[in-house]
Amino acid sequence: MLSKSIEAALNKQIRIEAESSQVYLAMAVWAEVKGLEGISNFMYDQSDEEREHMLKLVKFVNERGGHAHISELNAPNVEFNSFRKMFEKLLAHEIFVSESINELVHISLQEKDYATHNFLQWYVAEQIEEEAVARTILDKINMIGDDKGGLYLFDRDIQQLTVNSAAQDLNTGA
């Protein structure tokens, strides 16, 4: 059974994950309109993934005797000055989500809710990976600079981007 404070904190995270999905959807649309098909597809996939994160939380709250709330969402930014600025916003957003997950973990430990703490460990590892991907993308963008040929190759190759992060080692037991 979830305490009211844990339930409220998890519902706040449900909203954050839903808004994250919208943020990445807005980025996908912006990139698609700019003709950046690879970046657009990458961001559509990110949007879907964030929605899955939200649904996982919804199910957890309901299964633990709580009531997941689906709330109104803040509209995301829909204009970006450049694809570099867009990915800088992506990294900043992932850092924000990580901070929110860390606060949830803190609350679960304070309340000695070890089931929720255990559940949240997946999100902790996921955020390590999400931040690593965003940083890797920005590193690649910085290498490209203003080279249009580099942007073309980056746009083509972004969907094959893989990052070996410490989180993956935790999840696979390696």
N, C-alpha and C positions, 0 to 999 in steps of 0.2 A: 504494500500500500504506500502510495506517495504522500509525503507531507504536502501541505498547501504551499509552502515556500518552494519546495522542489518542483511541484507541478507548475507554479507560476514561472519559475526560471526556465523550465523546459518549454513552456508555451512561448516565452520570449524568444527562445532559440528557434522554435518552429517558425516564427515570423521572420527571424534573421535569415534562415535558410530559404524561405519563400522569396524574400526580397533579393537574396543572392541570385536565385534563379532568374528573377526579373532583370537584375543588373547585367548578367551575362547574356540574356536574351537581347537586351538593348544593344550591347556590344556586338552581338552577332549580326543584328540588323544593320547597324552602322557599317560594319566591315563588308557586308554583302552589297550594300548600296555603293560602296567605294570600289567594288570589283575585286575585293580580297576574299576569294572563295575559300581558300584553305583556312584563313583566320576565322572567317565566318563559321565554317563547319566546326572548327575547334571550339568556338564560343557556344554554338548551339549544343554541342556535346556537354560542355561545362554547365550550361543552363539545365539540361536534363539531369545531370549528376547532382546538382544542388537540390532539385526537386525530389530526387530519390533520398537525399539526406533528410529533407523535411519529412517525407513520408515515414521514414524509419523512426524518427522522433514521435510522430503522431501515433504510430502503432505501439511504441513503447509506453507512452503516457496512458493510452487507453487500456493496454494489457495489464498495467500496474494499478488499475482502479481509478485512474484520473480521468480527466476529460480534456482532450486536445481541443484547442481553440484555433479556428481559422479566422484570421482578422484581416482588416483592411491593410493594404500595403502602401508604402510610400512609393511614388513614381520614381523610377531611376533616371539618371542623367542619360540623355539620348544623343548628345553631341560630344565629339572628342576632336581635339585639334589635330591629332595625328595618331597613328597606330601605336607609337611609342607612349604617348600620353595615356592611351587607353590601357596599355599593359601596366603602366605605372599605377593607374587607378585599380587595376586588378590586384596587384601586389598589396597595395594599401588596404583593399577590401579583405583580402585573405588574412592579413595581419589582424584586422578588426575581428574577423570571425574567430581566429585563434584565441584572441583575448577573451572573447565571450565564452568559448568552450572552456578555457582555463578557469574562468569564474564559476562556471557550472560544476566543474570538478571540485573546486574549493568548497562550494556550498554542499555538495554531496558528502564530502569528508567531514565537514563541520556537523552535519546532521547524522553522521554514521550510516548513511544510506549506501551500503556497499554494492548493492545490485545496480543502482544508478551509476555509481563510480565505475564499476566494471563495464557497463554499457558504454559509458563515455570514452573509454580508452580507445575504442575504434575511431572516434572523432578526433582525439588527440593525435593519433598516428596519421589520420587522413590529412589533418591540417599541416603537419610537418611536410608531407608530400606536396600538398597544394602550394605552400609557400616556396618549396624547392623548385617546382615547375615554373612558377611565376618569376623567380629569380633567374633561372636558366634562360627563359624566354627573353628577359631584359638584357642579360649578358649577350645573347645572340643579336638582339636589336642594336645594342651598342657597337658590336663588331661591324654590323652592316653600315651604320652611319646613314648617310643620305644616298647611298648607292641603290639606284632603282633595280639593277640586276640582282643585287643582294636581296631586296625586298621581294622580288619575283620568286627567287629560290626559297626564301623563308616562308612565303605564303604557300608555296607548293609542298614544303616539307614539314610544316608545323604539326600536321596530324600524326606524323610518325614519331613525334618527339617523345622520348622516354627519359626519365630521370631515375637514377638509382639513388634512393634516399635512405637515410637511417630508418625511417618508418617502414620501408619495405622489408628490411632485415628483421624488424620486430614482428611483422605480420607473418613472415614465412618461417621464423625460427632460425634463420641463418646466422 
